[in-house]
Amino acid sequence: MATLTEASVIARKILRYGLYLIILIIIGKFALDFGIYIYNKLNPPPPPKPTVAFGKLPVIPFPPRENLQISYKLETPDGKLPTIINQAEIYTMPNPQPSLNALENARAKAKSLGFHDAGKPVAESIPNVYVFKNPNEPVTLVYNIITKVYSISYDISSNLSIISGTPPAKEPAISQVKSFFAQGGNLPNDMQSGVAKAELLKIEEGKFVKALSLSEAQLTKVSLFRDNFGPEKNIPVVTPRYPESNVWALIAGGGKIIAAEYHYFPIDLNIKATYPLKSSLEAWNELNEGKGFIVRKPENENVTIRRVYLAYYDPGRYSEYFQPVFVFEGDDDFYAFVPAVRNDLYGKEPTTEGNN
């Protein structure tokens, strides 16, 4: 029979070796988890196959453009086309629906923007579009009571003094424009958190041109974009008039907003599908074949492309789906878009309702 001393020694050994065993188990578990992590990093599981849940997609509704004969030269930082993800999500855009209170709501919205008259139809041939006048200033609001698309314009020629002062600097201008749209109930969350850009402008020979400094500027233009997309929020949004957005405003001296455009259609982020994409090489070949959408005609038919990336195209009108495009960005604000989804997955007739 073991003595008390021997039992104490045995107990201490059991405790010590038990502790060693626990430490070994912990180290082994850490090593196993780390090994699995490294293996998965080096051998990532393939992504799920694209769902293609919407079937054939309608062609992206680019505005009509004349056919241009352009020669392209690729000069990206590394001289190569980038490797782009091989699939992306497509989102639905709910179709604007008429409402019995549409005109009443439009009048309330016009009042919140500073227009207090009852409004009247623009023309019998243009349904749902009303014009509102400001009785005190030469300002007009044109408003679609169904889509809630609107534009504001100031007749500068009737009051040239409106552009005589110094406009606000870029950051204050962005804050002012966001507040302006918010007071009219027109600043959705994805616009509030999205990219905002501001530029200084002046008027030369009846045209807006960029001003080099605030001291020579007559206007500050602010453009608001939707928030970026993708898991890493690195896929931007482009528009038919990029780098201009579908939602923008012009501010003159004294902080007066003299022009604005609001072309915003919601996206349902909960109803989506994944679709396979072309490679950047396929998109580049299509661009060279004249199949891309050119935002504005370049002054020179020889265009150097500096950047190639994926973006979502926001048409500024109702479209059944919100889709990605390849963006080819060049010198002198050159932008061209090529649909990113594989060509064999297009073919559905586009929906044209709700665009007035």
Backbone torsions as a table, in degrees:
resi	resn	phi	psi	omega
1	MET	NA	129.7	-176.7
2	ALA	-67.2	141.4	176.8
3	THR	-76.7	170.2	179.4
4	LEU	-61.8	-36.6	179.4
5	THR	-66.2	-44.8	179.4
6	GLU	-63.3	-40.4	179.0
7	ALA	-62.8	-38.1	179.7
8	SER	-65.6	-39.8	178.6
9	VAL	-64.0	-45.3	179.9
10	ILE	-61.1	-42.4	-179.1
11	ALA	-62.6	-41.0	179.6
12	ARG	-65.3	-38.8	177.6
13	LYS	-63.3	-43.3	179.3
14	ILE	-60.9	-43.9	179.3
15	LEU	-62.9	-44.0	-178.4
16	ARG	-65.2	-48.5	-178.9
17	TYR	-68.4	-31.5	175.5
18	GLY	-64.0	-40.2	177.6
19	LEU	-64.2	-42.7	176.5
20	TYR	-58.4	-42.3	-177.8
21	LEU	-63.9	-42.7	179.1
22	ILE	-62.0	-43.4	179.0
23	ILE	-62.0	-41.9	178.6
24	LEU	-63.1	-40.1	178.9
25	ILE	-63.5	-43.5	179.4
26	ILE	-62.8	-46.2	179.1
27	ILE	-62.9	-42.6	179.5
28	GLY	-62.6	-41.0	178.9
29	LYS	-64.8	-43.1	178.3
30	PHE	-61.8	-44.5	-179.5
31	ALA	-64.2	-39.5	179.6
32	LEU	-65.4	-47.2	-179.8
33	ASP	-62.2	-41.1	179.7
34	PHE	-65.4	-40.0	178.1
35	GLY	-63.3	-40.7	178.1
36	ILE	-65.0	-40.8	179.2
37	TYR	-61.0	-47.2	179.9
38	ILE	-63.2	-41.6	-179.9
39	TYR	-62.1	-45.1	-179.2
40	ASN	-67.0	-31.9	176.5
41	LYS	-66.1	-42.4	-179.6
42	LEU	-79.2	-26.2	-178.6
43	ASN	-131.5	67.9	-177.3
44	PRO	-63.4	143.0	177.6
45	PRO	-65.5	144.7	179.6
46	PRO	-63.5	144.4	178.4
47	PRO	-65.8	157.0	176.5
48	PRO	-57.8	148.9	178.4
49	LYS	-63.2	144.8	177.3
50	PRO	-55.2	139.2	-177.3
51	THR	-77.9	-30.5	-177.9
52	VAL	47.2	41.6	-170.3
53	ALA	-69.5	-21.6	-178.5
54	PHE	-92.1	1.2	-177.9
55	GLY	70.3	-148.6	178.6
56	LYS	-64.8	137.0	-179.4
57	LEU	-95.5	150.2	172.3
58	PRO	-71.1	151.6	176.9
59	VAL	-61.4	140.5	179.7
60	ILE	-61.0	131.0	-174.3
61	PRO	-79.6	68.7	174.0
62	PHE	-68.8	146.6	174.5
63	PRO	-63.5	153.2	178.2
64	PRO	-65.6	140.8	178.3
65	ARG	-139.7	150.3	175.2
66	GLU	-68.5	151.5	177.2
67	ASN	-71.4	126.3	-177.6
68	LEU	-114.3	139.0	175.6
69	GLN	-96.6	100.4	-175.6
70	ILE	-122.7	139.2	175.6
71	SER	-104.7	128.1	-175.0
72	TYR	-109.2	143.5	174.9
73	LYS	-127.7	128.8	-178.0
74	LEU	-91.2	119.1	176.6
75	GLU	-137.6	65.0	174.4
76	THR	-76.2	167.7	-177.9
77	PRO	-52.5	-37.4	179.5
78	ASP	-103.7	4.9	178.5
79	GLY	75.1	10.1	-176.2
80	LYS	-126.3	162.8	170.1
81	LEU	-78.7	142.1	-178.0
82	PRO	-75.7	158.4	171.9
83	THR	-87.0	121.2	-175.8
84	ILE	-107.4	151.3	175.9
85	ILE	-53.1	149.6	-174.1
86	ASN	-93.7	-0.3	173.9
87	GLN	-153.7	155.9	-178.8
88	ALA	-149.3	161.7	-179.5
89	GLU	-84.9	141.5	173.4
90	ILE	-111.0	134.4	-176.8
91	TYR	-113.8	155.1	176.2
92	THR	-89.8	152.3	175.4
93	MET	-120.5	110.7	-179.2
94	PRO	-58.9	137.9	-180.0
95	ASN	-75.7	128.1	178.0
96	PRO	-57.8	134.1	-177.0
97	GLN	-111.2	140.4	177.3
98	PRO	-66.3	155.0	-179.1
99	SER	-137.1	146.8	178.0
100	LEU	-63.2	-26.6	-178.4
101	ASN	-99.9	15.6	-173.1
102	ALA	-58.8	-46.9	-177.9
103	LEU	-68.1	-41.7	178.2
104	GLU	-61.1	-43.4	178.6
105	ASN	-65.2	-37.2	179.1
106	ALA	-65.0	-40.2	178.6
107	ARG	-64.6	-38.2	177.0
108	ALA	-65.8	-39.6	178.5
109	LYS	-65.7	-42.7	178.9
110	ALA	-61.0	-40.2	179.5
111	LYS	-63.4	-39.4	179.5
112	SER	-66.0	-21.7	179.2
113	LEU	-94.2	2.0	176.3
114	GLY	101.3	10.1	-179.6
115	PHE	-110.8	117.9	-169.3
116	HIS	-108.4	-2.3	178.7
117	ASP	-82.8	171.7	-174.0
118	ALA	-77.2	-16.5	-178.9
119	GLY	79.1	157.1	177.2
120	LYS	-146.8	155.1	-179.7
121	PRO	-59.2	143.0	177.3
122	VAL	-64.1	-47.0	179.1
123	ALA	-163.8	153.4	179.4
124	GLU	-61.6	-31.2	-177.0
125	SER	-79.1	-8.0	180.0
126	ILE	-118.4	93.0	-175.2
127	PRO	-70.8	149.8	171.3
128	ASN	72.5	-0.1	-178.4
129	VAL	-105.4	122.5	-177.1
130	TYR	-119.2	151.9	177.5
131	VAL	-115.7	135.4	179.0
132	PHE	-121.1	137.7	-179.3
133	LYS	-110.9	149.0	172.2
134	ASN	-94.9	120.6	-175.3
135	PRO	-68.4	-17.8	-174.6
136	ASN	-104.6	-16.6	-176.8
137	GLU	-139.5	156.8	-179.9
138	PRO	-79.9	62.1	-177.0
139	VAL	-121.2	138.7	-179.0
140	THR	-126.2	139.3	174.3
141	LEU	-115.3	124.0	174.1
142	VAL	-109.9	123.3	-167.0
143	TYR	-134.6	129.4	173.5
144	ASN	-91.3	114.9	-172.5
145	ILE	-73.0	-13.3	178.5
146	ILE	-95.5	-53.2	-176.7
147	THR	-82.3	-17.9	-176.8
148	LYS	67.3	16.0	171.5
149	VAL	-74.2	138.0	178.5
150	TYR	-150.9	164.4	174.9
151	SER	-139.6	146.9	177.6
152	ILE	-121.7	133.1	179.5
153	SER	-138.0	141.0	-179.6
154	TYR	-113.0	131.9	178.7
155	ASP	-79.8	89.6	-176.9
156	ILE	-61.2	-34.5	-175.9
157	SER	-62.2	-24.4	-179.6
158	SER	-86.4	-8.9	-179.9
159	ASN	-156.8	78.5	-176.6
160	LEU	-65.1	-21.0	-178.8
161	SER	-66.0	-15.3	-178.3
162	ILE	-63.2	-24.3	-178.6
163	ILE	-109.6	18.8	-176.7
164	SER	-84.5	-22.7	-178.0
165	GLY	-88.1	-179.6	177.8
166	THR	-89.6	126.4	-179.0
167	PRO	-74.8	168.2	179.6
168	PRO	-69.0	154.2	174.7
169	ALA	-66.7	171.3	-169.9
170	LYS	-61.0	-51.2	-175.8
171	GLU	-64.5	-48.1	175.7
172	PRO	-60.2	-34.8	179.6
173	ALA	-64.4	-41.5	178.9
174	ILE	-61.9	-44.2	179.0
175	SER	-62.1	-41.5	-179.0
176	GLN	-65.2	-43.4	-178.5
177	VAL	-66.9	-40.5	176.7
178	LYS	-61.5	-40.7	178.2
179	SER	-66.0	-37.9	179.9
180	PHE	-61.6	-49.7	-180.0
181	PHE	-69.0	-34.1	-179.6
182	ALA	-66.0	-36.9	-178.4
183	GLN	-68.1	-23.1	175.1
184	GLY	-92.0	5.9	-179.6
185	GLY	72.6	25.2	-174.9
186	ASN	-119.4	39.7	177.5
187	LEU	-131.1	80.0	179.6
188	PRO	-61.6	164.1	-175.8
189	ASN	-57.7	-39.8	-176.9
190	ASP	-73.4	-15.3	172.3
191	MET	-89.1	-34.5	178.6
192	GLN	-62.7	-41.9	-177.7
193	SER	-93.2	-2.1	-176.2
194	GLY	-79.0	-173.1	-178.4
195	VAL	-76.6	134.2	175.6
196	ALA	-120.7	131.9	-179.9
197	LYS	-125.1	144.8	177.9
198	ALA	-133.3	144.3	176.5
199	GLU	-141.0	150.2	179.8
200	LEU	-93.4	136.4	-176.1
201	LEU	-131.0	158.4	170.5
202	LYS	-140.8	165.9	-177.5
203	ILE	-105.5	123.4	176.4
204	GLU	-132.1	124.6	179.0
205	GLU	52.9	40.7	176.1
206	GLY	77.7	8.2	-179.3
207	LYS	-123.6	152.2	173.7
208	PHE	-82.4	127.1	175.6
209	VAL	-129.9	160.4	-177.8
210	LYS	-69.1	136.9	174.5
211	ALA	-98.4	143.1	-175.9
212	LEU	-80.8	-22.2	-178.5
213	SER	-149.4	164.6	179.8
214	LEU	-65.3	-31.4	-177.2
215	SER	-65.9	-29.0	179.3
216	GLU	-100.5	-3.9	-177.8
217	ALA	-77.1	147.3	173.7
218	GLN	-111.0	-20.1	-176.9
219	LEU	-144.7	152.4	170.4
220	THR	-120.1	125.3	179.6
221	LYS	-104.9	130.5	179.4
222	VAL	-117.2	128.8	177.2
223	SER	-116.0	131.2	179.4
224	LEU	-111.5	132.2	179.9
225	PHE	-117.4	159.9	172.0
226	ARG	-63.9	160.0	175.8
227	ASP	-64.3	152.9	178.1
228	ASN	-64.4	160.5	-179.3
229	PHE	-112.7	176.9	178.0
230	GLY	94.2	157.2	-179.6
231	PRO	-56.0	-31.9	-179.1
232	GLU	-103.9	11.6	179.5
233	LYS	52.3	44.1	-176.9
234	ASN	-119.1	9.9	177.6
235	ILE	-105.5	108.3	-175.4
236	PRO	-76.7	179.3	178.4
237	VAL	-117.2	134.1	177.6
238	VAL	-119.4	165.8	-174.0
239	THR	-134.3	169.9	179.9
240	PRO	-61.5	-22.4	-178.9
241	ARG	-117.4	26.7	-177.0
242	TYR	-52.5	138.4	13.1
243	PRO	-84.9	9.5	173.1
244	GLU	-76.6	145.7	-179.1
245	SER	-95.1	177.7	175.5
246	ASN	-84.0	-12.1	179.0
247	VAL	-127.4	113.4	-176.3
248	TRP	-152.8	165.9	177.4
249	ALA	-150.5	150.8	176.6
250	LEU	-110.7	129.4	-179.9
251	ILE	-115.5	128.4	178.2
252	ALA	-95.9	-177.9	177.7
253	GLY	-59.4	146.1	-176.4
254	GLY	82.1	1.5	176.5
255	GLY	79.6	17.7	-179.9
256	LYS	-83.5	124.3	175.2
257	ILE	-81.1	115.4	-174.3
258	ILE	-106.5	-7.9	176.9
259	ALA	-159.1	147.8	178.2
260	ALA	-160.5	152.1	174.5
261	GLU	-132.3	137.3	177.3
262	TYR	-133.3	99.7	177.5
263	HIS	-121.8	89.4	-175.4
264	TYR	-130.5	131.0	175.6
265	PHE	-128.3	128.8	-175.3
266	PRO	-64.0	157.5	174.2
267	ILE	-118.6	136.8	175.0
268	ASP	-93.9	100.9	-176.5
269	LEU	-72.2	-11.4	-178.6
270	ASN	-89.3	-18.0	178.2
271	ILE	-109.7	102.1	-172.9
272	LYS	-147.8	167.3	177.3
273	ALA	-149.1	156.1	176.8
274	THR	-101.5	141.3	-178.5
275	TYR	-132.2	144.8	177.2
276	PRO	-71.7	146.1	-177.6
277	LEU	-109.2	159.0	171.0
278	LYS	-69.9	164.5	169.8
279	SER	-81.4	162.6	177.8
280	SER	-63.9	-29.8	177.4
281	LEU	-66.8	-42.8	177.7
282	GLU	-61.0	-43.6	179.5
283	ALA	-64.4	-41.0	178.6
284	TRP	-61.3	-42.4	178.5
285	ASN	-63.0	-40.7	178.8
286	GLU	-64.6	-39.6	177.3
287	LEU	-59.6	-44.9	-179.9
288	ASN	-68.0	-20.8	176.9
289	GLU	-86.7	3.1	178.3
290	GLY	83.1	19.3	-176.2
291	LYS	-97.3	3.3	179.9
292	GLY	-89.3	161.8	173.7
293	PHE	-93.3	121.1	-179.7
294	ILE	-95.0	120.6	-176.0
295	VAL	-62.1	-48.3	175.8
296	ARG	-144.9	147.0	-177.0
297	LYS	-63.4	126.7	178.8
298	PRO	-75.6	155.6	177.7
299	GLU	-70.8	-28.2	-178.3
300	ASN	-117.1	137.2	-179.1
301	GLU	-77.2	-7.0	174.4
302	ASN	-103.5	112.8	-172.7
303	VAL	-115.9	131.6	175.4
304	THR	-97.9	123.8	-180.0
305	ILE	-92.2	123.2	-176.9
306	ARG	-100.8	-30.2	-177.5
307	ARG	-138.7	145.8	175.0
308	VAL	-133.8	126.2	-178.0
309	TYR	-156.0	168.4	179.3
310	LEU	-93.3	141.7	177.2
311	ALA	-148.1	167.6	171.1
312	TYR	-100.6	138.6	-177.6
313	TYR	-95.0	118.7	178.6
314	ASP	-102.2	103.7	-170.7
315	PRO	-72.5	-14.6	-177.7
316	GLY	73.2	17.2	177.9
317	ARG	-150.6	168.5	179.0
318	TYR	-69.2	132.4	174.1
319	SER	-140.9	141.9	-174.2
320	GLU	-61.8	-33.1	-177.4
321	TYR	-133.0	150.3	177.3
322	PHE	-102.5	115.2	-165.5
323	GLN	-124.4	157.3	178.4
324	PRO	-87.8	156.9	176.8
325	VAL	-138.6	158.2	167.0
326	PHE	-86.1	134.2	178.0
327	VAL	-107.9	128.1	174.7
328	PHE	-112.2	110.1	-173.8
329	GLU	-107.2	129.8	-178.0
330	GLY	-127.8	-169.8	-179.5
331	ASP	-67.6	157.9	175.4
332	ASP	57.3	43.9	177.1
333	ASP	56.5	41.2	175.0
334	PHE	-87.8	131.8	176.8
335	TYR	-139.0	134.8	174.4
336	ALA	-134.1	143.0	-178.2
337	PHE	-119.5	140.0	173.9
338	VAL	-127.5	128.7	178.7
339	PRO	-52.3	136.2	-172.8
340	ALA	-89.6	-27.7	-179.1
341	VAL	-70.0	146.8	179.8
342	ARG	-54.5	140.3	-174.1
343	ASN	-59.9	-32.0	-177.6
344	ASP	-71.0	-7.0	-179.6
345	LEU	-103.5	10.1	170.9
346	TYR	-103.4	158.1	177.3
347	GLY	153.2	-16.9	178.9
348	LYS	-74.3	144.0	178.2
349	GLU	-68.0	133.6	-179.7
350	PRO	-68.7	148.4	175.5
351	THR	-86.8	133.8	-175.5
352	THR	-114.6	2.2	-178.6
353	GLU	-68.6	152.8	171.6
354	GLY	73.5	26.9	-175.8
355	ASN	-107.0	-6.3	-177.6
356	ASN	-73.3	NA	NA
